[in-house]
Amino acid sequence: MVKELLVGKEFTSDMLEAGGALLQFLDGPRNEGPSPELHPEELLPGMVPAKVTRRDMPLARINAALWLFLTDTNVWQYIVGSPEIGTRGPSAFYARLKNLLPIFAERSGWAFPLSHISALPDTADTFRLFYGAVEIGGGGGVRFTNSTINGVLVEDAYIYRMMRKVDRTITSTGHIAKPK
């Protein structure tokens, strides 16, 4: 049975659990129907072009994921950051995410409203603020409540992942180019 995720002013254990499950889902392979081979520019580092299909690929390389309390609207927002959002734009991410959320609901039991998800480039100011204060890779998380980071008040946030942006150039074959 699918449980509707309610997002309001209070940070709940349901939000904590659903946010972690969504990040894990976005990271992993899924079955979304026909799986044509990827174009080289769609590959992430380390993927072998001839052996990777869209079904095997994560939605995007997620370098940042957090719940952030937005004081202007008094509501929480789930925010993800990825270099792909910066290069391809958020529309492509949202279009694919919209199609994947029903699959996520079926697999996780959580109906996660798209209206509570924001997608930003991992270079956005929201993430830059946290990059200097915390680095979290996988597993666990950290909550910031009424904290000041570099002179900015963070009323409330729960961070699942905050990995510093690594500048890499991907070649047309999907490999990481050597630094010049």
C-alpha positions as CSV (number, residue, x, y, z in Angstrom):
1,M,0.0,0.0,0.0
2,V,1.3,3.4,-1.0
3,K,1.5,6.1,1.8
4,E,1.0,9.7,0.8
5,L,4.0,11.8,1.9
6,L,2.6,14.9,3.8
7,V,5.0,17.8,3.8
8,G,4.3,20.8,6.1
9,K,6.0,22.9,8.6
10,E,7.3,20.1,10.9
11,F,10.0,17.8,9.8
12,T,8.6,14.3,10.3
13,S,10.1,10.8,10.4
14,D,8.1,10.0,7.3
15,M,9.9,12.8,5.4
16,L,13.2,11.5,6.7
17,E,12.5,8.0,5.5
18,A,10.9,8.9,2.2
19,G,13.8,11.4,1.4
20,G,16.4,8.7,2.0
21,A,14.5,6.2,-0.1
22,L,14.1,8.7,-3.0
23,L,17.8,9.4,-3.0
24,Q,18.6,5.7,-3.1
25,F,16.1,5.2,-5.9
26,L,17.6,8.1,-7.9
27,D,21.0,6.6,-7.5
28,G,20.1,3.1,-8.7
29,P,19.1,1.2,-11.8
30,R,15.4,0.8,-12.6
31,N,13.2,-0.8,-15.2
32,E,11.4,1.9,-17.2
33,G,10.5,-0.2,-20.2
34,P,12.5,-0.3,-23.5
35,S,16.1,0.3,-22.8
36,P,18.0,1.7,-25.9
37,E,21.7,2.2,-25.7
38,L,22.9,5.5,-24.4
39,H,24.6,8.1,-26.5
40,P,28.2,8.7,-25.4
41,E,27.4,12.1,-23.9
42,E,24.9,10.5,-21.6
43,L,27.4,8.3,-19.9
44,L,28.7,8.8,-16.4
45,P,32.4,8.3,-15.5
46,G,33.4,4.7,-15.6
47,M,30.6,3.4,-17.8
48,V,31.5,1.3,-20.8
49,P,29.5,2.7,-23.8
50,A,28.6,-0.6,-25.4
51,K,27.4,-2.2,-22.2
52,V,25.2,0.6,-20.7
53,T,21.6,1.2,-21.4
54,R,19.2,3.8,-20.0
55,R,17.7,1.2,-17.7
56,D,21.1,0.8,-16.0
57,M,21.7,4.5,-15.5
58,P,20.8,6.6,-12.5
59,L,18.5,9.5,-13.2
60,A,21.5,11.8,-12.6
61,R,24.7,11.9,-10.7
62,I,23.3,13.3,-7.4
63,N,26.1,15.3,-5.6
64,A,23.7,16.9,-3.1
65,A,20.3,16.0,-1.6
66,L,18.6,17.6,1.4
67,W,15.4,18.7,2.9
68,L,15.4,22.5,3.4
69,F,12.9,24.5,5.4
70,L,11.8,27.5,3.3
71,T,11.0,30.3,5.7
72,D,9.2,32.4,3.1
73,T,6.6,29.7,2.6
74,N,6.9,27.8,5.9
75,V,7.2,24.5,4.1
76,W,10.0,21.9,3.5
77,Q,11.4,21.3,0.1
78,Y,13.4,18.3,-1.1
79,I,16.3,19.6,-3.1
80,V,18.7,17.6,-5.3
81,G,21.9,18.9,-7.0
82,S,23.6,17.4,-10.0
83,P,26.0,18.6,-12.7
84,E,23.6,17.2,-15.3
85,I,20.9,19.6,-14.2
86,G,23.4,22.4,-14.9
87,T,24.3,21.2,-18.3
88,R,21.0,19.8,-19.6
89,G,18.7,22.0,-17.6
90,P,16.1,21.1,-15.0
91,S,13.3,20.4,-17.5
92,A,14.9,17.2,-18.7
93,F,15.3,16.1,-15.1
94,Y,11.7,16.9,-14.1
95,A,10.3,15.2,-17.1
96,R,12.1,12.0,-16.4
97,L,11.4,12.3,-12.6
98,K,7.7,12.7,-13.3
99,N,7.7,9.4,-15.1
100,L,9.7,7.7,-12.4
101,L,7.8,8.8,-9.3
102,P,5.0,6.2,-9.8
103,I,7.6,3.5,-10.0
104,F,9.2,4.9,-6.9
105,A,5.8,4.8,-5.1
106,E,5.2,1.2,-6.1
107,R,8.7,0.1,-5.0
108,S,9.1,2.2,-1.8
109,G,5.5,2.6,-0.7
110,W,5.9,6.4,-0.7
111,A,3.8,8.7,-2.9
112,F,6.3,11.6,-3.1
113,P,4.7,14.8,-4.5
114,L,6.7,16.3,-7.4
115,S,5.7,19.8,-6.1
116,H,8.0,19.3,-3.1
117,I,11.1,18.4,-5.2
118,S,13.5,21.0,-6.6
119,A,16.3,20.2,-9.0
120,L,19.3,22.6,-9.1
121,P,22.8,22.5,-10.6
122,D,25.3,21.2,-8.0
123,T,27.0,24.6,-8.3
124,A,23.9,26.5,-7.0
125,D,24.4,28.9,-4.0
126,T,22.2,26.6,-1.9
127,F,24.8,23.9,-2.0
128,R,27.8,26.1,-2.0
129,L,26.7,27.3,1.4
130,F,26.8,23.7,2.8
131,Y,29.9,22.6,0.9
132,G,32.1,24.6,3.3
133,A,30.4,23.2,6.4
134,V,29.8,19.5,5.8
135,E,30.6,16.7,3.4
136,I,28.4,13.6,3.5
137,G,28.7,10.8,1.0
138,G,26.5,7.8,1.6
139,G,24.5,6.5,4.5
140,G,23.3,8.6,7.4
141,G,22.8,12.3,7.4
142,V,23.0,15.4,9.5
143,R,20.4,18.0,10.6
144,F,21.1,21.7,10.9
145,T,18.7,23.6,13.1
146,N,19.0,27.3,13.8
147,S,22.6,27.2,12.6
148,T,24.7,30.0,11.0
149,I,27.0,29.0,8.2
150,N,29.3,31.7,6.7
151,G,27.0,34.3,8.2
152,V,23.8,32.8,6.7
153,L,21.1,31.5,9.0
154,V,19.9,28.0,8.2
155,E,16.6,27.7,10.1
156,D,16.3,24.0,9.4
157,A,17.8,21.4,7.0
158,Y,18.3,17.7,6.9
159,I,21.2,16.7,4.6
160,Y,21.5,13.2,3.1
161,R,24.4,14.0,0.7
162,M,26.6,17.0,0.2
163,M,29.7,16.1,-1.9
164,R,31.9,18.8,-3.2
165,K,31.7,19.4,-6.9
166,V,34.5,17.8,-8.8
167,D,35.4,19.4,-12.1
168,R,35.7,16.6,-14.6
169,T,35.7,16.7,-18.4
170,I,33.9,13.7,-20.0
171,T,35.2,12.6,-23.4
172,S,32.8,11.5,-26.2
173,T,33.5,7.9,-25.2
174,G,32.3,8.4,-21.7
175,H,35.8,8.5,-20.0
176,I,37.2,11.2,-17.8
177,A,39.7,13.3,-19.6
178,K,43.2,13.8,-18.1
179,P,43.7,17.3,-16.5
180,K,45.6,19.7,-18.8
